[in-house]
Amino acid sequence: MEYILEGLLQALTLLGSGHEETYSAIRVTVSVSMLSITASLLIGAPLGFFLGYTRFRGRRVIRTVVGTLLSFPTVVIGLLVYALVSRRGPLGDLGLLFTLPGIAIGQTILGVPIIVAMTATAVENLDRRLKFTLMTLGAGPRQILLTTLWEARFSLMLAAVAAYGRIVSEVGISMMVGGNIKWHTRTITTAVALETGKGEFAMGIALGMVLMIIALAVNLFLLVLRKRVNQ
């Protein structure tokens, strides 16, 4: 137990002193995760609306595929994205390998199925009269989309939190596509894995604490936002 307490004290010292390497990993994580969740919402929310709102042949198959993608291993996604953005891949000329945008592509692939699945379920559970009411009032496709998503806003917020939690805590994509380059693409999770393996337990604890604080902050923000909307 002593080494754990000692590591915790050293971790607090690292955070309090503004240790540059520690805060570099934090900045990279916040930047790339915000980019990824924004892209996931922009892509996943409309797709989830379409999947939950419309009825078409093959819909059940697509729902099954989306459900399967929810548990897709991050290392497999990392491998696929690596193959796409490497020099020999179809996107090799874009120079995305070992960059933050490259990591964001992989994390977006990770987050989109969560947004799609939860948004589709939320839209399906809405009052069925909403669709007919909007159509009766002459609402166009864009108005129907926005109004429906607004009615499902709390479920959409929960989807965003769930997706962000998966994105910010993943290791495989960041390691494989980002390369874990110090000062450049090293995220909190890859830094924790690396530093703990090197015996730098204090830095691992410090970064783990930051990851927990980020998760807590996101959930508190959702709680406050929900209360304000309900007022």
C-alpha positions as CSV (number, residue, x, y, z in Angstrom):
1,M,0.0,0.0,0.0
2,E,2.9,2.4,0.7
3,Y,4.0,2.6,-2.9
4,I,0.4,3.4,-3.9
5,L,0.1,6.3,-1.4
6,E,3.6,7.4,-2.4
7,G,2.6,7.4,-6.1
8,L,-0.6,9.3,-5.3
9,L,1.4,12.0,-3.5
10,Q,3.9,12.3,-6.3
11,A,1.0,12.5,-8.8
12,L,-0.6,15.4,-6.9
13,T,2.9,17.1,-7.0
14,L,3.1,16.6,-10.8
15,L,-0.3,18.1,-11.3
16,G,0.3,21.0,-8.9
17,S,3.7,21.9,-10.3
18,G,2.4,22.0,-13.9
19,H,4.6,19.2,-15.1
20,E,4.9,19.9,-18.8
21,E,4.9,16.3,-20.1
22,T,1.8,15.5,-18.1
23,Y,-0.1,18.5,-19.3
24,S,1.0,17.9,-22.9
25,A,-0.8,14.5,-22.8
26,I,-3.8,16.2,-21.3
27,R,-4.0,18.9,-24.0
28,V,-3.6,16.3,-26.8
29,T,-6.4,14.2,-25.2
30,V,-8.8,17.1,-24.8
31,S,-8.2,18.4,-28.3
32,V,-8.5,15.1,-30.2
33,S,-11.5,13.9,-28.1
34,M,-13.5,17.1,-28.7
35,L,-12.8,16.9,-32.4
36,S,-13.9,13.2,-32.4
37,I,-17.1,13.7,-30.5
38,T,-18.1,16.7,-32.6
39,A,-17.6,14.7,-35.8
40,S,-19.4,11.7,-34.2
41,L,-22.5,13.8,-33.4
42,L,-22.6,15.5,-36.8
43,I,-22.5,12.2,-38.5
44,G,-24.3,9.9,-36.0
45,A,-27.3,12.0,-35.0
46,P,-28.8,12.4,-38.6
47,L,-28.1,8.7,-39.3
48,G,-29.7,7.7,-36.0
49,F,-32.7,9.9,-36.8
50,F,-33.0,8.3,-40.2
51,L,-32.7,4.7,-38.8
52,G,-35.3,5.3,-36.1
53,Y,-37.7,7.5,-38.0
54,T,-38.0,5.6,-41.3
55,R,-39.1,2.1,-42.2
56,F,-37.3,0.4,-45.1
57,R,-36.2,-3.0,-46.3
58,G,-33.0,-4.2,-44.6
59,R,-33.5,-1.9,-41.6
60,R,-33.2,-4.8,-39.1
61,V,-29.9,-5.9,-40.7
62,I,-28.5,-2.3,-40.4
63,R,-29.6,-2.2,-36.7
64,T,-27.8,-5.5,-36.2
65,V,-24.7,-4.2,-37.8
66,V,-24.8,-1.0,-35.7
67,G,-25.3,-3.1,-32.6
68,T,-22.3,-5.2,-33.5
69,L,-20.1,-2.1,-34.1
70,L,-20.9,-1.0,-30.5
71,S,-18.4,-3.6,-29.2
72,F,-15.9,-3.3,-32.0
73,P,-12.4,-3.7,-30.6
74,T,-10.4,-0.5,-30.7
75,V,-7.3,-2.2,-31.9
76,V,-9.2,-3.5,-35.0
77,I,-10.4,0.0,-35.7
78,G,-6.8,1.2,-35.3
79,L,-5.6,-1.5,-37.7
80,L,-8.2,-0.5,-40.3
81,V,-7.5,3.2,-40.1
82,Y,-3.7,2.5,-40.1
83,A,-4.1,0.6,-43.3
84,L,-6.1,3.4,-44.9
85,V,-3.8,6.3,-43.9
86,S,-0.4,4.6,-44.2
87,R,1.8,5.5,-47.2
88,R,0.6,2.4,-49.1
89,G,-3.1,3.0,-48.2
90,P,-5.7,4.9,-50.3
91,L,-5.5,8.0,-48.0
92,G,-1.7,7.8,-47.7
93,D,-1.1,11.0,-49.7
94,L,-3.0,13.1,-47.0
95,G,-0.3,12.5,-44.4
96,L,-2.7,11.6,-41.6
97,L,-0.6,8.8,-40.1
98,F,0.8,9.8,-36.7
99,T,-1.3,13.0,-36.5
100,L,-4.2,14.1,-34.3
101,P,-6.6,14.2,-37.3
102,G,-5.7,10.6,-38.0
103,I,-6.5,9.6,-34.4
104,A,-9.7,11.6,-34.6
105,I,-10.8,9.6,-37.7
106,G,-10.4,6.3,-35.8
107,Q,-12.1,7.7,-32.7
108,T,-15.0,9.0,-34.8
109,I,-15.5,5.5,-36.2
110,L,-15.6,4.3,-32.6
111,G,-18.1,7.0,-31.5
112,V,-20.6,7.1,-34.4
113,P,-22.2,3.6,-33.8
114,I,-23.0,4.7,-30.2
115,I,-24.6,7.9,-31.3
116,V,-26.5,6.2,-34.1
117,A,-27.8,3.3,-31.9
118,M,-28.9,5.5,-29.0
119,T,-30.4,8.2,-31.2
120,A,-32.4,5.7,-33.2
121,T,-33.8,4.1,-30.0
122,A,-34.7,7.6,-28.7
123,V,-36.5,8.5,-31.9
124,E,-38.4,5.2,-31.9
125,N,-39.6,5.8,-28.3
126,L,-41.0,9.3,-29.0
127,D,-44.7,9.9,-29.2
128,R,-45.8,8.6,-32.6
129,R,-48.2,11.5,-32.9
130,L,-45.2,13.9,-33.2
131,K,-44.5,12.8,-36.8
132,F,-48.0,13.2,-38.0
133,T,-48.4,16.5,-36.2
134,L,-45.3,17.9,-37.9
135,M,-46.4,16.7,-41.3
136,T,-49.9,18.2,-40.7
137,L,-48.3,21.6,-39.9
138,G,-46.4,21.4,-43.2
139,A,-42.9,20.9,-41.7
140,G,-40.2,20.0,-44.2
141,P,-37.6,17.3,-43.8
142,R,-35.1,19.6,-42.2
143,Q,-37.7,20.9,-39.7
144,I,-38.8,17.4,-38.9
145,L,-35.2,16.3,-38.3
146,L,-34.4,19.2,-36.0
147,T,-37.7,19.1,-34.1
148,T,-37.4,15.4,-33.5
149,L,-33.8,15.6,-32.3
150,W,-34.8,18.4,-30.0
151,E,-37.6,16.3,-28.5
152,A,-35.0,13.5,-28.0
153,R,-32.3,15.9,-26.7
154,F,-31.8,14.3,-23.3
155,S,-31.3,10.9,-24.9
156,L,-28.9,12.6,-27.4
157,M,-27.0,14.1,-24.5
158,L,-26.7,10.7,-22.9
159,A,-25.5,9.3,-26.2
160,A,-22.9,12.0,-26.5
161,V,-21.6,11.3,-22.9
162,A,-21.5,7.5,-23.6
163,A,-19.6,8.1,-26.9
164,Y,-17.2,10.6,-25.3
165,G,-16.5,8.2,-22.5
166,R,-15.6,5.5,-25.0
167,I,-13.5,7.9,-27.1
168,V,-11.5,9.5,-24.3
169,S,-10.6,6.1,-22.7
170,E,-9.6,4.2,-25.7
171,V,-6.0,3.1,-26.2
172,G,-5.7,1.0,-29.4
173,I,-6.5,3.7,-31.9
174,S,-4.3,6.3,-30.3
175,M,-1.4,3.9,-30.0
176,M,-1.6,2.5,-33.5
177,V,-2.6,5.5,-35.6
178,G,-1.0,8.2,-33.4
179,G,2.2,6.4,-32.7
180,N,2.3,7.7,-29.1
181,I,4.8,10.4,-30.0
182,K,5.9,12.5,-27.1
183,W,4.7,16.2,-27.2
184,H,2.7,15.4,-30.3
185,T,0.3,12.5,-30.3
186,R,0.7,11.0,-26.9
187,T,-2.7,10.9,-25.1
188,I,-3.5,10.3,-21.5
189,T,-4.3,6.6,-22.0
190,T,-1.2,5.8,-24.1
191,A,0.9,7.8,-21.6
192,V,-0.5,5.8,-18.7
193,A,0.2,2.5,-20.4
194,L,3.8,3.7,-21.3
195,E,4.7,5.3,-18.0
196,T,3.3,2.5,-15.9
197,G,5.3,0.0,-18.0
198,K,8.4,2.0,-17.4
199,G,7.8,2.1,-13.6
200,E,6.7,5.7,-13.6
201,F,3.8,4.9,-11.4
202,A,3.3,8.5,-10.1
203,M,2.7,9.9,-13.6
204,G,0.4,7.0,-14.4
205,I,-1.7,7.8,-11.4
206,A,-1.7,11.6,-12.2
207,L,-3.0,11.0,-15.7
208,G,-5.5,8.5,-14.4
209,M,-6.8,11.0,-12.0
210,V,-7.2,13.6,-14.8
211,L,-9.1,11.1,-16.9
212,M,-11.5,10.5,-14.0
213,I,-11.9,14.3,-13.5
214,I,-12.7,14.7,-17.2
215,A,-15.4,12.0,-17.0
216,L,-16.8,13.6,-13.9
217,A,-16.8,17.0,-15.4
218,V,-18.7,15.8,-18.5
219,N,-21.4,14.1,-16.4
220,L,-21.8,17.1,-14.1
221,F,-22.1,19.4,-17.2
222,L,-24.9,17.1,-18.5
223,L,-26.6,17.2,-15.1
224,V,-26.5,21.0,-14.9
225,L,-27.6,21.4,-18.6
226,R,-30.6,19.1,-18.0
227,K,-31.7,21.0,-14.9
228,R,-31.5,24.3,-16.8
229,V,-33.6,23.0,-19.7
230,N,-36.2,21.6,-17.3
231,Q,-36.6,25.0,-15.5
